[in-house]
Amino acid sequence: MNQYKSLGGQAIVYGLGNIVPRILNYAILTVYYTRRFSVEEYGVITELYAYVAILMVMLTYGMETGLFKFSVNNPAKADVYSTSLGSVTITSVIFLFLVLIFRQDIAAWIGYKGNPEYIFYLGLTLAIDAVSAIVFAKLRIENKVRRFALLKVLNVVFTIFFVFLFLEMLPSLHVVSTTSWYESFLKDIGVGYVFIANVLASFIVLVLQMHDLKQFRFKLDIPLLKRILAYSLPLLISGLAGILNETIDRILIRHYVREGLDALHELGIYGANYRIAVLMTIFIQMFRYAAEPFFFNMYKTKDAKEIYANVLKYFTIFLMIIFLGVALCIDLFKYFIDSSFHEGLGVVPVVLMANVLVGILFNVNMWYKLTGHTLYGVYITGIGAVITIVLNILFIPVFSFYACAWIHVATNLVMVILTYVYGQKFYKINYDLRRILLYIALALGLYWLGMLLKTDNDFFNIGIGVIFVLIYVIICNRKEKLIKIFFSRNED
């Protein structure tokens, strides 16, 4: 029981580093962006950050997980850290140099010929964040969760500050807005202000991380690096395939939406409504930050498999609570985006269910990270990426962004099944599938009933949603004694 409470406690603290900045981003920036920018301009933000997500995986190339793997019970942790950080720093500098040289060509290639500066801003942010990611991984290994959380929160706080500085404060200051310097460099940049704000926020956080760079010695241990890369590069491929599954639809919409529809308009609608499901993403991310080191530390213990099985069951319950809370109370969450984006609200429950499967997948795919069979991750996520790309190309012209949402569900389900089947061959864990499927089915049933009772009255709909969430929590608690496990002071 202590293990579950420990994992839950660390997830909560890590969550402060994710849930607070995400909520700030959600409650302030999403609300602001969808009202400050047009649907089409928000489409630009949606598409370009899809590229950012893909490139971030490439620039870290599995080194975070490699750092976990080679630091556990290793007296030479400092060497592992220095080698990992040194490698990522070198590749990030090379990447930034190439972006600087080819920014015009890259901008033209992805359809932003008139805005090569966007490419430079995003490239600089990526280079900084890749280096920061290794420092954040070190903080997680050392269980410095409070410092981790503080830096994550500050990143978003600084972003929000600079966004409002550029978009609201400086234009309203006559003494600034009339200067030749402002006219030449900062006037009428539009969504470019968002990218500049991200650069400045990331840079400040990197400066604040200098305290955590004290152990870093710029000395690459080449034999060690080869071992880390042998473990991490398959994770890069699987991670790249995974992020393609997650984001490639936002790139493909631009090219495959049917004639007569504005691609950036469709992207804007999809991107804004996708953001409503961010609470699910936050929960999965906070769990992942706590669970990765937890799973590795538990790997050699005798109760490891039983604990992994129970973690998946409990985690699925919490995922479905969030699913019900957001999907049934959509009449509350819809106000976080402007009404001009509400035509896409129908995708929110679908995206939520896709994210439930992402959370389950993270749990069941830990077997190949723990055992070192990372090539299976490549095969499975590669299959998922192929399915995602092919189905999106086929169905985006017919169903636009609704196809993207449903394809997420289908692809994630295929990957969960494949990962589970192969996991049972190489690292058999007796998951309680009957109860897991029962809890998922119960939540879906309550959602269906809630939709049958839906009216034109937002307050009534939200009230019904809250009641159904409570019913679900009560049933699950009676079956699993969740309150006793996670909140009781009894340490037995």
Secondary structure per residue as TSV (DSSP state, phi and psi in degrees):
chain	resnum	aa	ss	phi	psi
A	1	M	-	360.0	-36.7
A	2	N	H	-57.7	-37.4
A	3	Q	H	-63.0	-42.0
A	4	Y	H	-67.5	-40.6
A	5	K	H	-67.0	-37.6
A	6	S	H	-63.6	-45.7
A	7	L	H	-63.0	-45.0
A	8	G	H	-62.9	-40.7
A	9	G	H	-65.0	-43.8
A	10	Q	H	-66.5	-37.1
A	11	A	H	-62.5	-36.7
A	12	I	H	-66.0	-45.0
A	13	V	H	-67.0	-44.1
A	14	Y	H	-60.5	-33.9
A	15	G	H	-61.7	-32.8
A	16	L	H	-61.1	-31.2
A	17	G	H	-79.1	-12.1
A	18	N	H	-118.0	-43.3
A	19	I	H	-71.8	-38.1
A	20	V	H	-65.9	-51.1
A	21	P	H	-65.4	-36.3
A	22	R	H	-66.1	-40.4
A	23	I	H	-66.7	-40.9
A	24	L	H	-59.4	-45.0
A	25	N	I	-62.1	-43.4
A	26	Y	I	-69.0	-50.9
A	27	A	I	-79.0	-21.1
A	28	I	I	-110.7	-59.5
A	29	L	I	-72.0	-42.9
A	30	T	I	-63.3	-44.9
A	31	V	H	-58.9	-44.7
A	32	Y	H	-70.0	-48.4
A	33	Y	H	-59.7	-43.5
A	34	T	H	-71.2	-12.8
A	35	R	H	-105.1	-25.7
A	36	R	H	-84.9	-35.8
A	37	F	S	-107.4	156.6
A	38	S	-	-71.8	167.2
A	39	V	H	-57.1	-41.1
A	40	E	H	-67.1	-40.4
A	41	E	H	-65.7	-38.3
A	42	Y	H	-65.6	-29.4
A	43	G	H	-62.8	-36.5
A	44	V	H	-62.3	-47.5
A	45	I	H	-59.4	-44.6
A	46	T	H	-60.0	-46.9
A	47	E	H	-67.7	-47.7
A	48	L	H	-67.0	-33.4
A	49	Y	H	-75.6	-16.2
A	50	A	H	-67.6	-42.4
A	51	Y	H	-62.1	-40.3
A	52	V	H	-60.1	-44.3
A	53	A	H	-60.7	-42.7
A	54	I	H	-65.0	-46.0
A	55	L	H	-68.4	-30.1
A	56	M	H	-63.8	-39.3
A	57	V	H	-62.9	-41.2
A	58	M	H	-66.7	-38.3
A	59	L	H	-75.9	-22.2
A	60	T	H	-97.3	-16.7
A	61	Y	T	32.5	50.1
A	62	G	T	73.9	7.9
A	63	M	H	-70.9	-25.6
A	64	E	H	-63.0	-51.2
A	65	T	H	-66.4	-35.9
A	66	G	H	-60.7	-37.9
A	67	L	H	-63.0	-41.6
A	68	F	H	-60.8	-49.5
A	69	K	H	-58.7	-45.0
A	70	F	H	-93.1	-4.2
A	71	S	H	-95.1	-24.6
A	72	V	T	-63.7	123.6
A	73	N	T	55.9	31.8
A	74	N	-	-113.2	115.7
A	75	P	T	-65.5	-18.0
A	76	A	T	-100.1	44.1
A	77	K	H	-59.3	-35.9
A	78	A	H	-62.2	-37.2
A	79	D	H	-67.7	-39.8
A	80	V	H	-62.6	-44.3
A	81	Y	H	-63.7	-48.3
A	82	S	H	-62.7	-40.8
A	83	T	H	-67.0	-43.3
A	84	S	H	-64.6	-48.9
A	85	L	H	-67.3	-38.7
A	86	G	H	-62.7	-42.7
A	87	S	H	-63.0	-47.6
A	88	V	H	-66.4	-36.3
A	89	T	H	-62.6	-45.4
A	90	I	H	-61.7	-48.4
A	91	T	H	-66.9	-32.2
A	92	S	H	-68.9	-39.3
A	93	V	H	-65.2	-42.9
A	94	I	H	-61.7	-44.0
A	95	F	H	-59.1	-47.0
A	96	L	H	-63.3	-38.6
A	97	F	H	-62.1	-43.1
A	98	L	H	-66.7	-38.7
A	99	V	H	-62.5	-42.6
A	100	L	H	-61.9	-40.4
A	101	I	H	-74.5	-41.9
A	102	F	H	-107.2	17.9
A	103	R	H	-58.8	-36.9
A	104	Q	H	-66.3	-43.9
A	105	D	H	-66.5	-40.8
A	106	I	H	-64.2	-43.6
A	107	A	H	-60.4	-43.3
A	108	A	H	-65.8	-37.7
A	109	W	H	-65.0	-38.3
A	110	I	T	-95.8	6.4
A	111	G	T	94.4	19.8
A	112	Y	-	-126.6	49.8
A	113	K	T	-55.5	-34.7
A	114	G	T	-82.2	-2.1
A	115	N	-	-133.9	60.7
A	116	P	H	-64.2	-21.4
A	117	E	H	-64.0	-29.4
A	118	Y	H	-58.1	-41.4
A	119	I	H	-64.8	-41.5
A	120	F	H	-65.8	-46.0
A	121	Y	H	-58.7	-47.0
A	122	L	H	-69.3	-37.1
A	123	G	H	-63.4	-41.1
A	124	L	H	-65.8	-42.1
A	125	T	H	-61.3	-43.4
A	126	L	H	-62.4	-44.1
A	127	A	H	-61.6	-43.3
A	128	I	H	-66.5	-45.8
A	129	D	H	-67.2	-30.9
A	130	A	H	-64.2	-43.5
A	131	V	H	-64.9	-44.7
A	132	S	H	-60.6	-33.8
A	133	A	H	-60.1	-36.7
A	134	I	H	-71.0	-37.3
A	135	V	H	-65.5	-41.3
A	136	F	H	-63.1	-37.6
A	137	A	H	-63.1	-39.7
A	138	K	H	-61.9	-41.3
A	139	L	H	-61.6	-37.8
A	140	R	H	-67.0	-41.1
A	141	I	H	-61.5	-39.1
A	142	E	T	-85.1	2.9
A	143	N	T	58.7	31.3
A	144	K	-	-87.5	64.8
A	145	V	H	-69.1	-32.3
A	146	R	H	-69.7	-41.6
A	147	R	H	-66.8	-40.4
A	148	F	H	-55.6	-49.7
A	149	A	H	-63.4	-43.3
A	150	L	H	-60.0	-46.5
A	151	L	H	-65.9	-37.9
A	152	K	H	-64.3	-41.3
A	153	V	H	-65.8	-44.3
A	154	L	H	-60.9	-35.4
A	155	N	H	-56.2	-46.8
A	156	V	H	-74.4	-36.2
A	157	V	H	-60.2	-44.8
A	158	F	H	-65.5	-39.2
A	159	T	H	-59.8	-47.4
A	160	I	H	-60.9	-43.4
A	161	F	H	-58.6	-48.3
A	162	F	H	-70.1	-34.1
A	163	V	H	-59.8	-49.0
A	164	F	H	-70.7	-30.8
A	165	L	I	-61.1	-48.4
A	166	F	I	-76.8	-36.8
A	167	L	I	-91.4	-23.9
A	168	E	I	-122.8	-48.7
A	169	M	I	-75.0	-54.0
A	170	L	H	-62.8	-43.4
A	171	P	H	-62.1	-25.4
A	172	S	H	-86.8	-10.9
A	173	L	-	-91.3	106.1
A	174	H	H	-59.8	-35.2
A	175	V	H	-66.4	-23.6
A	176	V	H	-95.9	-49.0
A	177	S	H	-66.5	-15.3
A	178	T	T	-98.5	0.0
A	179	T	S	-76.2	153.2
A	180	S	H	-66.3	-32.9
A	181	W	H	-64.6	-44.3
A	182	Y	H	-65.2	-42.2
A	183	E	H	-60.0	-36.9
A	184	S	H	-81.7	-35.7
A	185	F	H	-116.7	-23.9
A	186	L	T	-124.9	-1.1
A	187	K	T	-87.5	136.1
A	188	D	T	55.6	46.4
A	189	I	-	-86.1	-19.7
A	190	G	T	67.7	-129.7
A	191	V	T	-66.4	-14.3
A	192	G	H	-59.4	-29.0
A	193	Y	H	-59.3	-35.7
A	194	V	H	-61.3	-43.5
A	195	F	H	-70.1	-37.4
A	196	I	H	-64.9	-41.9
A	197	A	H	-59.6	-40.6
A	198	N	H	-64.9	-40.1
A	199	V	H	-59.7	-50.4
A	200	L	H	-64.3	-41.9
A	201	A	H	-64.7	-43.9
A	202	S	H	-63.6	-39.5
A	203	F	H	-65.0	-43.0
A	204	I	H	-63.3	-41.9
A	205	V	H	-63.9	-39.9
A	206	L	H	-61.6	-40.3
A	207	V	H	-62.0	-41.9
A	208	L	H	-66.7	-21.6
A	209	Q	G	-81.4	-3.9
A	210	M	G	-56.5	-31.5
A	211	H	G	-60.4	-35.2
A	212	D	G	-84.8	-2.9
A	213	L	G	-95.4	4.3
A	214	K	T	-62.4	-35.9
A	215	Q	T	-76.2	-9.9
A	216	F	-	-75.2	128.8
A	217	R	-	-123.8	122.6
A	218	F	-	-73.5	77.1
A	219	K	-	-143.5	111.3
A	220	L	-	-84.0	123.9
A	221	D	-	-88.2	98.1
A	222	I	H	-61.2	-46.4
A	223	P	H	-59.1	-41.1
A	224	L	H	-65.1	-42.9
A	225	L	H	-59.9	-40.1
A	226	K	H	-61.9	-40.0
A	227	R	H	-67.5	-41.2
A	228	I	H	-64.7	-43.6
A	229	L	H	-66.3	-37.7
A	230	A	H	-60.1	-34.4
A	231	Y	H	-81.1	-39.6
A	232	S	H	-84.7	-32.4
A	233	L	H	-62.3	-39.2
A	234	P	H	-60.3	-33.1
A	235	L	H	-67.8	-32.0
A	236	L	H	-61.2	-46.7
A	237	I	H	-65.3	-44.4
A	238	S	H	-68.2	-37.6
A	239	G	H	-65.5	-38.3
A	240	L	H	-66.7	-42.9
A	241	A	H	-63.0	-38.7
A	242	G	H	-64.7	-43.6
A	243	I	H	-71.6	-29.4
A	244	L	H	-64.0	-41.3
A	245	N	H	-57.5	-36.2
A	246	E	H	-81.3	-36.3
A	247	T	H	-121.6	-14.8
A	248	I	H	-62.6	-25.8
A	249	D	H	-61.0	-35.4
A	250	R	H	-70.7	-19.7
A	251	I	H	-87.5	-39.7
A	252	L	H	-70.4	-30.8
A	253	I	H	-54.8	-40.4
A	254	R	H	-58.9	-30.5
A	255	H	H	-105.5	-20.0
A	256	Y	H	-120.3	-0.2
A	257	V	S	-62.8	143.6
A	258	R	-	-66.7	155.6
A	259	E	T	-61.1	137.8
A	260	G	T	105.1	-18.5
A	261	L	S	-104.1	143.0
A	262	D	-	-81.6	115.2
A	263	A	H	-60.2	-43.6
A	264	L	H	-68.6	-31.2
A	265	H	H	-64.8	-46.7
A	266	E	H	-61.8	-40.4
A	267	L	H	-62.9	-42.6
A	268	G	H	-62.8	-45.1
A	269	I	H	-61.7	-48.3
A	270	Y	H	-63.8	-46.4
A	271	G	H	-61.9	-41.4
A	272	A	H	-67.5	-44.0
A	273	N	H	-71.9	-31.4
A	274	Y	H	-59.9	-34.7
A	275	R	H	-66.4	-25.7
A	276	I	H	-62.7	-30.2
A	277	A	T	-80.8	12.0
A	278	V	H	-65.1	-26.0
A	279	L	H	-60.7	-37.6
A	280	M	H	-65.4	-44.3
A	281	T	H	-62.3	-40.8
A	282	I	H	-59.6	-47.2
A	283	F	H	-62.6	-42.8
A	284	I	H	-64.2	-41.5
A	285	Q	H	-67.5	-43.3
A	286	M	H	-65.1	-36.4
A	287	F	H	-65.3	-43.3
A	288	R	H	-61.2	-43.6
A	289	Y	H	-60.1	-39.4
A	290	A	H	-80.6	-36.0
A	291	A	H	-75.3	-35.4
A	292	E	H	-57.3	-56.6
A	293	P	H	-64.5	-33.1
A	294	F	H	-61.8	-47.4
A	295	F	H	-62.8	-42.4
A	296	F	H	-65.4	-40.7
A	297	N	H	-68.7	-30.1
A	298	M	H	-84.6	-11.9
A	299	Y	T	-53.7	-40.4
A	300	K	T	-91.0	0.1
A	301	T	S	-82.0	157.1
A	302	K	T	-70.3	-26.4
A	303	D	T	-96.5	10.4
A	304	A	H	-55.7	-48.9
A	305	K	H	-65.6	-38.4
A	306	E	H	-64.9	-40.7
A	307	I	H	-65.4	-44.2
A	308	Y	H	-58.9	-41.1
A	309	A	H	-64.2	-44.3
A	310	N	H	-68.0	-36.9
A	311	V	H	-59.2	-43.9
A	312	L	H	-61.9	-42.2
A	313	K	H	-62.9	-49.0
A	314	Y	H	-65.8	-40.4
A	315	F	H	-63.3	-40.4
A	316	T	H	-61.8	-40.6
A	317	I	H	-59.3	-47.3
A	318	F	H	-65.3	-37.2
A	319	L	H	-60.1	-43.8
A	320	M	H	-71.3	-27.4
A	321	I	H	-63.3	-44.3
A	322	I	H	-66.0	-41.7
A	323	F	H	-54.0	-51.0
A	324	L	H	-65.2	-42.5
A	325	G	H	-59.7	-44.4
A	326	V	H	-79.2	-45.9
A	327	A	H	-66.4	-40.8
A	328	L	H	-81.4	-21.7
A	329	C	T	-107.0	31.4
A	330	I	H	-60.3	-26.5
A	331	D	H	-69.9	-12.9
A	332	L	H	-90.7	-49.9
A	333	F	H	-69.0	-21.8
A	334	K	G	-63.9	-21.4
A	335	Y	G	-78.3	-4.5
A	336	F	G	-78.0	-11.7
A	337	I	S	-123.2	155.2
A	338	D	-	-65.5	152.4
A	339	S	G	-61.2	-21.7
A	340	S	G	-67.9	-11.8
A	341	F	G	-102.5	-3.4
A	342	H	G	-69.3	-13.7
A	343	E	G	-63.9	-15.4
A	344	G	G	-103.4	12.6
A	345	L	G	-59.6	-24.8
A	346	G	G	-63.5	-18.7
A	347	V	G	-83.4	-14.6
A	348	V	H	-60.2	-50.4
A	349	P	H	-61.4	-33.0
A	350	V	H	-67.5	-45.1
A	351	V	H	-63.6	-39.0
A	352	L	H	-60.4	-43.9
A	353	M	H	-66.6	-36.4
A	354	A	H	-61.8	-38.6
A	355	N	H	-72.0	-31.1
A	356	V	H	-56.8	-45.1
A	357	L	H	-67.1	-32.3
A	358	V	H	-62.2	-43.6
A	359	G	H	-64.0	-42.0
A	360	I	H	-64.7	-41.7
A	361	L	H	-60.2	-40.9
A	362	F	H	-58.1	-39.9
A	363	N	H	-68.6	-48.6
A	364	V	H	-76.2	-17.5
A	365	N	T	-89.6	0.7
A	366	M	H	-65.6	-20.6
A	367	W	H	-60.2	-39.8
A	368	Y	H	-80.0	-20.6
A	369	K	H	-75.4	-38.8
A	370	L	H	-70.3	-39.2
A	371	T	H	-90.9	-9.7
A	372	G	S	86.3	3.8
A	373	H	-	-84.6	55.0
A	374	T	T	-70.0	-17.8
A	375	L	H	-62.4	-28.4
A	376	Y	H	-66.3	-32.0
A	377	G	H	-63.1	-37.5
A	378	V	H	-63.3	-48.5
A	379	Y	H	-61.0	-47.9
A	380	I	H	-69.2	-48.3
A	381	T	H	-69.5	-29.3
A	382	G	H	-63.5	-42.9
A	383	I	H	-60.7	-42.7
A	384	G	H	-61.5	-41.1
A	385	A	H	-64.6	-41.7
A	386	V	H	-62.4	-45.4
A	387	I	H	-60.0	-45.3
A	388	T	H	-59.5	-49.5
A	389	I	H	-65.5	-47.4
A	390	V	H	-62.4	-48.2
A	391	L	H	-65.9	-37.2
A	392	N	H	-65.5	-41.6
A	393	I	H	-63.0	-37.0
A	394	L	H	-73.9	-39.0
A	395	F	H	-108.4	-17.3
A	396	I	H	-57.9	-42.1
A	397	P	H	-62.4	-20.0
A	398	V	H	-96.7	-47.5
A	399	F	H	-116.1	4.5
A	400	S	T	54.1	-136.8
A	401	F	H	-71.2	-18.2
A	402	Y	H	-63.1	-35.5
A	403	A	H	-61.6	-41.1
A	404	C	H	-58.9	-44.6
A	405	A	H	-63.9	-47.2
A	406	W	H	-68.4	-32.5
A	407	I	H	-67.0	-33.8
A	408	H	H	-57.8	-44.6
A	409	V	H	-62.2	-49.6
A	410	A	H	-61.7	-46.4
A	411	T	H	-65.1	-45.9
A	412	N	H	-63.3	-36.7
A	413	L	H	-64.2	-43.4
A	414	V	H	-60.1	-44.0
A	415	M	H	-68.2	-37.6
A	416	V	H	-61.1	-46.4
A	417	I	H	-63.5	-47.1
A	418	L	H	-62.8	-43.5
A	419	T	H	-63.8	-41.5
A	420	Y	H	-64.1	-46.3
A	421	V	H	-60.8	-48.0
A	422	Y	H	-70.6	-33.2
A	423	G	H	-62.7	-35.5
A	424	Q	H	-68.5	-21.3
A	425	K	H	-81.6	-37.4
A	426	F	H	-103.6	-26.9
A	427	Y	S	-152.6	80.3
A	428	K	-	-68.6	123.0
A	429	I	-	-122.3	129.0
A	430	N	-	-85.9	75.5
A	431	Y	-	-65.2	144.5
A	432	D	-	-83.6	75.7
A	433	L	H	-62.5	-35.0
A	434	R	H	-60.9	-48.1
A	435	R	H	-71.4	-37.9
A	436	I	H	-59.6	-47.9
A	437	L	H	-66.7	-34.3
A	438	L	H	-63.1	-44.2
A	439	Y	H	-66.8	-36.7
A	440	I	H	-66.4	-45.5
A	441	A	H	-63.5	-39.2
A	442	L	H	-62.0	-44.8
A	443	A	H	-63.8	-43.6
A	444	L	H	-64.3	-36.6
A	445	G	H	-65.0	-42.8
A	446	L	H	-64.6	-37.0
A	447	Y	H	-64.0	-45.2
A	448	W	H	-60.6	-42.2
A	449	L	H	-65.6	-39.5
A	450	G	H	-62.3	-37.7
A	451	M	H	-68.1	-33.7
A	452	L	H	-66.0	-31.8
A	453	L	T	-90.0	-1.4
A	454	K	-	-63.4	138.7
A	455	T	-	-126.2	-171.6
A	456	D	S	-86.7	-0.6
A	457	N	-	-96.1	111.8
A	458	D	H	-60.0	-41.7
A	459	F	H	-65.1	-39.8
A	460	F	H	-63.7	-44.9
A	461	N	H	-62.3	-42.3
A	462	I	H	-65.4	-41.0
A	463	G	H	-60.9	-44.9
A	464	I	H	-61.2	-40.9
A	465	G	H	-61.3	-45.0
A	466	V	H	-62.8	-42.6
A	467	I	H	-61.1	-43.9
A	468	F	H	-68.0	-35.4
A	469	V	H	-63.5	-43.9
A	470	L	H	-62.7	-40.3
A	471	I	H	-59.9	-44.5
A	472	Y	H	-62.7	-44.6
A	473	V	H	-62.4	-43.4
A	474	I	H	-62.6	-45.3
A	475	I	H	-62.0	-47.1
A	476	C	H	-65.6	-38.3
A	477	N	H	-66.5	-37.8
A	478	R	H	-63.9	-34.6
A	479	K	H	-78.9	-38.6
A	480	E	H	-114.0	-7.1
A	481	K	-	56.4	46.8
A	482	L	H	-62.7	-40.4
A	483	I	H	-62.9	-41.0
A	484	K	H	-64.9	-40.2
A	485	I	H	-70.0	-44.6
A	486	F	H	-100.7	-19.5
A	487	F	H	-124.0	-11.5
A	488	S	-	-69.4	146.9
A	489	R	S	-80.1	-9.2
A	490	N	-	-68.7	121.8
A	491	E	-	-99.8	14.9
A	492	D	-	-64.9	360.0
